[in-house]
Amino acid sequence: MLLRQLEYLVALARARHFAKAAQACYVSQPALSEGIRKLEEELGIPLVLRGRRFDGLTPEGERVVLWAQRILADRDAMEDEIQALRSGLTGRLRIGTVPTAATAVALLTQPFCAANPLATVQVFADLQAEDIVNRLKAYELDAAVTYHSSALAHGFRFVPLYRERYVLLIRRSAADAGPSDISWEEASRYPLCLLHPMMQGRQVLDAVFEAVGVAVTPRVETDSIASLFAHVRAGQWASIVPHAWLHVFGVPAGMHAVPLVRPVRTERIGLMLPSRDPVPVIAQALIDAADQAGISTALERLPD
């Protein structure tokens, strides 16, 4: 069995198309097909459903892809560690994030890049929690910034970073300072623009509203935190946003960020990584950067 044959199979599983998989592997389509056929012969099982075009993987093929992804990821991690021993950490850190935590990623990448000047970072922002889980399982991400509940539900390693808090973002006039805090029940009476219901950040909010016995029916829903700010600026809407976003944009002129209380609700946000031993060197470097970053302290206070 050759690692190259495993690469062909993983590429085919990702592309779902022989020609595109061959292009991704920089080989001809016949070469890719022959490599997978030889892998099938060696394993003694069919891996690919073949027709006039790619029709999917067999159940055995789906299982072999999982092993192939792990084997190739371990190969890459070994090569990275050997390179780090020779001349320092190189390569690319691939990190994903849910939209609500996107601004906190910069507090990680700064110390990571400072400690590892030969490494680069690729950030995949605005991923849903399910996308993060799938990409981590396929070793297409090295780590992600997301909710603790996602890591707990899928058996991943979790490194705490901070606790997400929530504010009601509303318009205000120059003469009106606005309330100093507000209850979730009171917030439900505003014309709300919220995240899409399928997003975990929205599900957190829905759970709080349910706990206090109120139902919300937002007129506008979006998959973008930046879009929430834009709608509040338009003047008609209010929104509930994670406090971490205020540390990038501040509280925009003409708006008021009101801490949500009664109850005070927080959610644990942290790094989610595959449980691997040994830990890949690039993932360990990110964990070390997280230890030094002091993200919780940086996000502790709302801006004035």
Steps between C-alpha positions, in 0.01 A plus 500: 500500500636840401417827673441643155213255448343619824539859381313410181213347696471796739507744210225306324287492814538876530448594134237232421631512144787305338631781281491760780668260742775429245550871449532554876767227513683631191467169316303378200158350554612152382790511749265585786249232400776238471641594840162456666443172314832364630401607853175307462691193384736515795220548755278246328189717511328743262542862608331693221160460333588519133261586221534732207613754758576508872199360688638519853698280736401158625436465874845341524642792304348751743675323788832477318486874427483570875812289557673658201430851629647407838807334350572795272443749783748308719749495211470877463528554876817288512656697216409828669658391826820388330519832317440687827788312663727597212423866448194605697130466436394552139187406309149640519265505796140448387255633753124531472254699706131546557381853409444607860866433587658627178647814654672307779708302249724803440595489869634148431669546165705800619695313773516186284665685211730689735625175651522318165622749236540233230142373530191639328135498601184436299176601675164360393245738650123472521486119521202334659572265789413196288744611228775533759441150631504349150816686399682403817401137453631514142824667623426801280539727805767488769278670758190713535361764733150399599265412783589251773178307439613410146829356625327312781240348269755363253787395727752764393762662720395841633732780615302782671561855373225724644133517592271658245263765638214677324386858450192653345610736223257787447493845344507801729474876461763743627267607781414146612769303680284187492458236773804372691381139469193312383328169566453238233124535537523875435733440205243269339266799451738675262473447121784251479743402228672175602723227364350218296330229715735226373803680642619399845532863610128547434412175675671629815277809493186297436579283802523806726174646370330163555638483854346837589171401340489729198492429128672717240414526132766716334395676182852471357743208526855481365813285514730800553583690819609797289155497342344528846698820562395634160133440568518676837670795330207517256295615798204266519651194659664386822721195527676275748872464431796334675701748704825389331399684182498831686872472561563528128240756393434663835146622542426676169394864513130539558467155660483374855616157620290397798617202711233230520416396856227313684644252431867563426582232244846401383628225270845341502699570184827325432725309266363172371759254374504133402611276785837380368809365670755628439348843446609637159770761546300776330199431723720505810645834389146638480419370848815666632396826333156473661663460842693824447228702330289586805186517288263484795666804660501690171126443458405549864375857476268658251636809327365836614 
